[in-house]
Amino acid sequence: MKQFVFSSALLCLTSLPVMANPDLPDLPQFIDKMVTEHGFNEAELEQVFAEVEVKDSILKAISRPAEKSKPWYEYRDIFLTGSRIAGGVEFWQQHKEALAQAEQKYGVPAEIIVSILGVETRYGGNVGGYRVIDALSTLAFRYPPRSPFFTSELENFLILTREEQMSQLEPVGSYAGAMGLGQFMPSSYRAYAVDFDQDGHRDIWTNPTDAIGSIANYLAVHGWVPGESIVHRTELNQPLPEGITGTDLKPAFSREQLATAGFSLAQLPAGNDSLSVIALTQPDGEEYWLGRQNFYAITRYNHSRMYAMAVVQLAEAIRQEFGEL
């Protein structure tokens, strides 16, 4: 397993005082918290943050994520491609034993795990190009709308690097600080990543087996129901009723409520579970779907109905292609 190790330059303390990074307001208070609450060395943290670079490209990227800037029919085309489907089939063939074990242990279908890896990083082909500490620091200290969230993730990242004996400066990830094949945020890494091959390390960067098990564990913890379907197409025979937006992710409507509101239940399996209404924009208008608990579980990975639907449809395409071999 590849290990990110501390370089001697980071561990050597200079006799000269290190000034807080002037590009990171409120950094001294953050360092004080890490020292007081978690026992970090102040001088070492000051040296680390002296190397941090604020990236304007990160601030621009987070202001226009694809889920918010594109309609469904354009967003879908990013992921439902021949190359991504073929890549998923190849990944499944290469790691079918680990995927089968994960499906058996956690109840999450192999194609869903593979699809998430495909959507997130093209099966490990693109894990991101930003240093994680640059991304998290930029957003924690220079992006007020979500500063509390990213400050917490930066805190978790530093604790994670200590727990896993990783460098603070070497790991790379997305513009938001998501890491590894499955793009876990630091708090999710600490809480849900698993050592699925039992080699003594949780490595979601270079170990596909750990990444597979970690994704399955994440979905299981967030309510995946083994053997249950995910989402079903519906038709609406009247205007969208008041109180139903088509963007509420958590299942909250009974079948009786939806039938009364004009939604068709024809393609829905029998049951008495609550459902969500998913509206997705096509060139000729909105299409509607009924989401079950497993659709909601996927949205816990990324809080976007378009993301979850892309995962589902890519998974179906990969499963079909895999089954035809």
C-alpha positions in Angstrom: 0.0 0.0 0.0 1.2 3.5 -0.8 1.7 5.5 2.4 1.8 9.2 2.6 4.6 9.8 5.1 5.8 12.9 6.8 8.8 14.5 5.1 11.8 15.4 7.2 11.2 19.1 6.2 7.8 19.0 8.0 9.1 17.4 11.1 12.1 19.7 11.5 11.3 22.7 13.5 13.1 25.9 12.6 14.5 28.2 15.3 12.9 31.1 13.5 9.2 31.9 14.3 6.8 31.0 11.6 4.1 33.6 10.9 0.5 32.5 10.3 -0.4 32.4 6.7 -1.7 35.9 5.8 -4.0 34.5 3.2 -5.9 32.5 5.8 -7.9 34.8 8.2 -8.8 33.2 11.6 -6.0 30.6 11.2 -4.4 31.4 14.6 -7.7 30.6 16.3 -8.0 27.4 14.4 -4.5 26.3 15.3 -5.2 27.2 19.0 -8.2 24.9 18.8 -6.2 22.0 17.3 -3.6 22.4 20.0 -6.0 22.7 22.9 -8.7 20.2 21.9 -6.6 17.6 20.0 -3.0 17.9 21.3 -1.3 19.1 18.1 2.0 20.8 18.1 1.5 24.5 17.4 4.9 25.0 15.7 4.4 22.0 13.4 0.9 23.2 12.4 2.3 26.7 11.7 4.9 25.2 9.4 2.2 23.1 7.6 -0.1 26.1 7.0 2.8 28.3 5.9 2.9 25.9 2.9 -0.8 26.2 2.1 -1.9 27.9 -1.0 -5.2 29.6 -1.5 -6.7 28.7 -4.9 -9.1 31.0 -6.7 -10.0 28.1 -8.9 -11.4 26.3 -5.9 -13.6 29.3 -5.0 -14.9 29.5 -8.6 -15.6 25.8 -8.8 -17.6 25.5 -5.7 -19.8 28.4 -6.9 -20.9 26.5 -10.0 -21.2 22.7 -9.3 -22.7 20.8 -12.2 -25.7 19.7 -10.2 -26.8 23.3 -9.9 -25.7 24.7 -13.3 -26.9 22.0 -15.7 -30.4 20.6 -16.4 -30.8 16.8 -16.0 -30.5 16.0 -19.7 -27.1 17.7 -19.9 -25.9 16.4 -16.5 -26.9 12.8 -17.4 -24.8 13.0 -20.6 -21.6 13.6 -18.5 -21.9 10.1 -17.0 -23.9 7.9 -19.3 -21.2 7.4 -21.9 -19.9 4.4 -23.6 -16.4 4.7 -22.2 -17.7 5.0 -18.6 -20.0 2.0 -19.0 -17.1 0.0 -20.5 -14.8 1.1 -17.7 -17.4 -0.1 -15.2 -17.6 -3.5 -16.8 -13.8 -3.7 -16.8 -13.5 -2.6 -13.1 -16.2 -5.2 -12.2 -14.3 -8.0 -14.0 -11.1 -7.0 -12.2 -12.6 -6.8 -8.8 -15.5 -9.2 -8.9 -14.4 -11.1 -5.8 -14.3 -8.0 -3.6 -17.5 -6.7 -5.1 -19.3 -10.0 -4.4 -18.0 -10.0 -0.8 -19.2 -6.4 -0.3 -22.6 -7.3 -1.7 -22.9 -10.3 0.6 -21.8 -8.4 3.7 -23.5 -5.1 3.2 -26.4 -5.9 0.9 -25.4 -3.2 -1.7 -25.5 -4.5 -5.3 -22.1 -4.6 -7.0 -23.3 -2.4 -9.9 -24.2 0.4 -7.5 -20.7 0.3 -5.9 -19.1 0.3 -9.3 -21.3 3.1 -10.6 -20.4 5.4 -7.7 -16.7 4.8 -8.4 -17.4 5.6 -12.0 -19.3 8.8 -11.3 -16.8 10.0 -8.7 -13.4 9.3 -10.2 -13.8 7.2 -13.4 -12.8 4.1 -11.3 -9.8 5.8 -9.8 -8.7 7.5 -13.0 -9.3 11.0 -11.7 -9.1 11.4 -8.0 -8.6 15.1 -8.2 -5.8 17.6 -8.7 -5.9 19.8 -5.6 -3.9 19.2 -2.5 -6.5 18.4 0.1 -5.2 20.8 2.6 -5.2 23.6 0.0 -8.9 22.9 -0.8 -10.1 22.6 2.7 -8.1 25.6 3.9 -9.3 27.8 1.0 -12.9 26.9 1.7 -12.7 27.0 5.5 -11.1 30.5 5.7 -12.1 32.1 2.4 -15.6 30.8 1.6 -17.9 32.2 4.3 -21.2 30.6 3.1 -19.8 27.1 4.1 -17.0 28.0 6.4 -18.2 26.0 9.4 -18.6 22.8 7.4 -15.1 23.1 5.7 -13.5 24.1 9.0 -14.8 21.0 10.6 -13.6 18.9 7.6 -10.1 20.5 7.9 -10.1 19.6 11.6 -11.0 16.0 10.7 -8.4 15.9 7.9 -5.6 16.8 10.3 -6.8 14.2 12.8 -7.0 11.7 10.0 -3.5 12.3 8.9 -2.3 11.7 12.4 -4.4 8.5 12.8 -3.3 7.0 9.5 0.3 8.4 9.6 -0.2 10.4 6.4 1.4 13.6 5.3 -0.7 16.7 5.7 0.7 18.2 2.4 0.8 15.3 -0.1 -2.8 13.9 -0.4 -4.7 15.2 -3.4 -8.4 15.3 -4.0 -11.3 17.3 -5.4 -11.8 21.1 -5.2 -14.0 20.4 -2.2 -11.4 18.2 -0.4 -13.0 14.8 -1.2 -10.4 12.0 -1.3 -9.6 8.7 -2.9 -11.4 6.5 -5.4 -14.7 7.0 -3.7 -14.2 10.7 -2.9 -14.8 10.6 0.9 -14.7 13.8 2.8 -12.3 13.5 5.8 -15.2 13.1 8.3 -16.6 10.3 6.2 -13.2 8.7 5.8 -12.8 8.6 9.6 -16.4 7.3 10.2 -17.1 4.9 7.3 -13.9 3.8 5.5 -13.1 0.2 6.2 -10.0 -2.0 5.9 -11.9 -4.4 3.7 -8.8 -6.5 2.7 -7.7 -6.6 6.4 -4.1 -5.5 5.7 -4.1 -3.2 8.7 -4.7 0.0 6.7 -7.7 1.9 5.5 -6.5 3.0 2.0 -9.1 4.4 -0.3 -6.5 6.1 -2.6 -4.7 3.1 -4.0 -6.6 0.1 -2.7 -9.7 -0.7 -4.7 -10.8 -3.4 -2.3 -10.9 -0.9 0.6 -12.7 1.6 -1.6 -15.3 -1.0 -2.5 -15.9 -2.0 1.1 -16.0 1.6 2.2 -18.7 2.7 -0.3 -20.8 -0.3 0.6 -20.4 0.3 4.3 -21.3 4.0 3.8 -24.6 3.1 2.0 -25.4 0.4 4.5 -25.0 2.8 7.5 -27.1 5.4 5.7 -30.1 3.1 5.4 -29.6 0.9 2.3 -32.3 -1.8 2.3 -30.9 -5.1 0.8 -33.1 -6.5 -1.9 -35.3 -3.5 -2.3 -35.6 -1.5 -5.5 -34.4 2.1 -5.8 -36.5 4.4 -8.0 -39.4 4.0 -10.5 -40.8 6.1 -13.3 -44.2 7.6 -12.9 -46.6 9.8 -14.8 -48.5 12.8 -13.5 -51.9 13.4 -15.0 -52.4 16.9 -13.6 -50.2 19.9 -12.6 -47.7 19.2 -9.8 -49.8 19.5 -6.6 -49.0 22.1 -4.0 -46.8 20.7 -1.3 -44.8 18.5 -3.6 -41.8 20.1 -5.1 -40.0 17.2 -6.8 -36.8 18.1 -5.1 -37.4 16.8 -1.6 -35.0 13.8 -1.2 -36.3 12.1 1.9 -39.3 9.7 1.4 -42.2 11.4 3.0 -45.4 10.6 0.9 -47.6 7.5 1.2 -48.8 5.7 -1.8 -52.3 6.9 -1.1 -51.2 10.5 -1.0 -49.4 10.2 -4.3 -52.2 8.4 -6.0 -54.6 11.1 -4.9 -52.2 13.8 -6.2 -52.4 12.2 -9.6 -49.2 10.1 -9.7 -49.3 6.7 -11.4 -48.1 3.8 -9.2 -48.2 1.3 -12.0 -44.5 0.7 -12.1 -44.0 0.6 -8.4 -43.7 -2.8 -6.5 -46.2 -3.5 -3.8 -45.4 -2.2 -0.4 -46.4 0.4 2.2 -43.1 2.4 2.4 -43.0 6.2 2.1 -41.8 7.6 -1.2 -40.2 10.8 -2.6 -41.1 12.6 -5.8 -38.1 13.2 -8.1 -38.5 15.8 -10.9 -35.9 15.8 -13.6 -35.8 18.3 -16.5 -35.8 17.0 -20.0 -35.8 19.2 -23.2 -39.6 18.8 -23.5 -40.4 19.3 -19.8 -40.2 17.5 -16.4 -40.2 13.8 -16.0 -41.2 12.3 -12.6 -39.9 9.4 -10.6 -40.8 7.8 -7.3 -37.8 7.3 -5.0 -37.6 4.6 -2.3 -35.3 4.4 0.7 -32.4 3.2 -1.4 -32.6 6.2 -3.6 -32.4 8.4 -0.5 -29.4 6.3 0.7 -27.5 7.2 -2.4 -28.3 10.9 -1.9 -26.6 10.7 1.5 -23.4 10.1 -0.5 -24.1 13.3 -2.5 -27.2 15.4 -1.6 -28.4 15.7 -5.2 -31.3 13.9 -6.9 -29.5 14.2 -10.3 -26.3 12.6 -8.8 -28.4 9.7 -7.4 -30.2 9.2 -10.7 -27.0 9.3 -12.6 -25.6 6.6 -10.3 -28.7 4.4 -10.8 -28.8 4.7 -14.6 -25.1 4.1 -15.0 -25.4 1.1 -12.7 -28.2 -0.3 -14.8 -26.2 0.2 -18.0 -23.1 -1.5 -16.5 -25.1 -4.4 -15.1 -26.7 -5.0 -18.5 -23.3 -4.8 -20.3 -21.7 -7.0 -17.7 -24.5 -9.6 -17.9 -24.1 -9.9 -21.7 -20.5 -10.9 -21.5 
